[in-house]
Amino acid sequence: MLVYHGTSDPIFSSDDTTAWYEALRTANSGDASNFARFFRVPGMNHCSGGPALEQFDMLTPLVNWVEKGQAPDSVLASARGAGNAGGVNADLPAAWSASRSRPLCPYPKFARYKGSGNVEDAASFSCQ
């Protein structure tokens, strides 16, 4: 199971989903990652929008996990900037590149800058 939740969701708190996942981990000897992964999406509102990199594909990693045994260590998220077929996310800060990307990390990990490389590129970040 792959679960994601925007940390700026004004309808349902991502803290509740975090608490649910913590309870799931506790009920499974402290680790549920062999069957469930939870991804917090910084800045994302309810399912989309917000000052967030809220364009990502959770289906392909799920299929790869179920059918090939390849659990996702991260999921690539990107901005819906100018030229995006799904339209532009009007909530993106003007200072962000329209092609900004980051890894979404399975909780409790988060994306951390490696200390070098383009800050607009997910390759410059790792899940820690």
C-alpha positions as CSV (number, residue, x, y, z in Angstrom):
1,M,0.0,0.0,0.0
2,L,1.3,3.5,-0.9
3,V,-0.3,6.4,1.0
4,Y,0.4,10.1,0.4
5,H,-0.9,13.2,2.1
6,G,-0.2,16.9,1.6
7,T,1.2,18.6,4.7
8,S,-0.9,21.7,3.9
9,D,-4.2,19.9,3.5
10,P,-6.9,22.3,4.9
11,I,-9.5,19.5,5.1
12,F,-7.8,16.6,6.7
13,S,-4.6,17.0,8.8
14,S,-1.6,15.1,7.6
15,D,-0.8,14.8,11.3
16,D,-3.7,12.3,11.6
17,T,-2.4,10.2,8.7
18,T,1.1,10.3,10.4
19,A,-0.5,9.1,13.6
20,W,-2.3,6.3,11.7
21,Y,1.0,5.2,10.1
22,E,2.8,5.3,13.4
23,A,0.1,3.1,14.9
24,L,0.5,0.8,11.9
25,R,4.2,0.6,12.5
26,T,3.7,-0.1,16.2
27,A,1.2,-2.9,15.5
28,N,3.9,-4.5,13.2
29,S,6.9,-4.6,15.6
30,G,7.9,-1.0,14.7
31,D,8.1,-1.5,10.9
32,A,5.3,-1.6,8.3
33,S,7.5,-0.8,5.3
34,N,7.4,-4.3,4.0
35,F,3.7,-3.7,3.0
36,A,2.9,0.0,3.5
37,R,4.8,3.2,2.8
38,F,3.6,6.7,3.6
39,F,4.7,9.8,1.7
40,R,4.2,13.3,3.1
41,V,4.1,15.9,0.4
42,P,5.4,19.2,1.7
43,G,3.2,22.2,1.0
44,M,0.5,20.3,-0.9
45,N,-3.1,21.0,-0.3
46,H,-6.0,18.5,-0.5
47,C,-4.8,16.1,-3.3
48,S,-3.1,19.0,-5.3
49,G,-2.2,22.6,-5.3
50,G,-0.4,24.6,-2.7
51,P,3.2,25.8,-2.8
52,A,4.2,22.2,-3.6
53,L,5.8,19.8,-6.0
54,E,2.5,18.0,-6.4
55,Q,2.9,16.2,-9.7
56,F,4.0,12.6,-9.2
57,D,3.1,9.0,-10.1
58,M,2.3,6.6,-7.3
59,L,0.8,4.0,-9.5
60,T,3.9,2.9,-11.3
61,P,5.9,2.4,-8.1
62,L,3.0,0.4,-6.6
63,V,2.8,-1.9,-9.6
64,N,6.6,-2.3,-9.5
65,W,6.4,-3.2,-5.8
66,V,3.5,-5.7,-6.2
67,E,4.6,-7.3,-9.5
68,K,8.4,-7.0,-9.3
69,G,9.1,-6.8,-5.6
70,Q,10.7,-3.4,-6.0
71,A,9.6,-1.3,-3.0
72,P,9.9,2.5,-3.7
73,D,12.7,4.2,-1.8
74,S,11.4,7.5,-3.1
75,V,9.0,8.9,-5.7
76,L,9.9,11.7,-8.0
77,A,7.8,14.9,-7.6
78,S,7.9,17.9,-9.9
79,A,6.3,21.3,-10.3
80,R,3.3,21.9,-12.5
81,G,5.0,24.9,-14.2
82,A,4.5,26.6,-17.5
83,G,4.0,24.2,-20.4
84,N,2.6,21.4,-18.2
85,A,-0.2,19.5,-19.9
86,G,-2.2,19.4,-16.7
87,G,-2.0,23.2,-16.3
88,V,0.1,25.4,-14.1
89,N,-0.1,25.3,-10.3
90,A,-0.9,28.9,-9.6
91,D,0.3,28.5,-6.0
92,L,3.9,27.9,-6.9
93,P,6.3,30.6,-5.6
94,A,7.6,32.9,-8.4
95,A,11.2,32.1,-7.4
96,W,10.8,28.4,-8.1
97,S,11.8,26.9,-11.4
98,A,8.9,25.6,-13.5
99,S,10.9,22.3,-13.7
100,R,11.8,22.0,-10.0
101,S,11.8,18.4,-8.7
102,R,12.4,16.6,-5.4
103,P,12.2,13.1,-4.2
104,L,9.2,12.3,-2.0
105,C,10.5,10.1,0.8
106,P,8.8,7.3,2.7
107,Y,8.0,8.5,6.2
108,P,9.9,9.1,8.5
109,K,12.6,10.1,6.0
110,F,12.6,13.4,4.2
111,A,14.5,15.0,1.3
112,R,17.7,16.6,2.3
113,Y,20.0,18.6,0.1
114,K,23.3,16.7,-0.5
115,G,25.3,20.0,-0.3
116,S,26.1,20.4,-3.9
117,G,24.3,20.4,-7.2
118,N,21.4,22.3,-8.6
119,V,18.8,23.0,-5.9
120,E,16.1,22.7,-8.5
121,D,16.9,19.1,-9.3
122,A,15.8,16.0,-7.3
123,A,19.2,14.4,-8.0
124,S,20.8,16.9,-5.6
125,F,18.7,15.5,-2.7
126,S,18.5,12.2,-0.9
127,C,16.1,10.6,1.5
128,Q,17.4,10.6,5.0
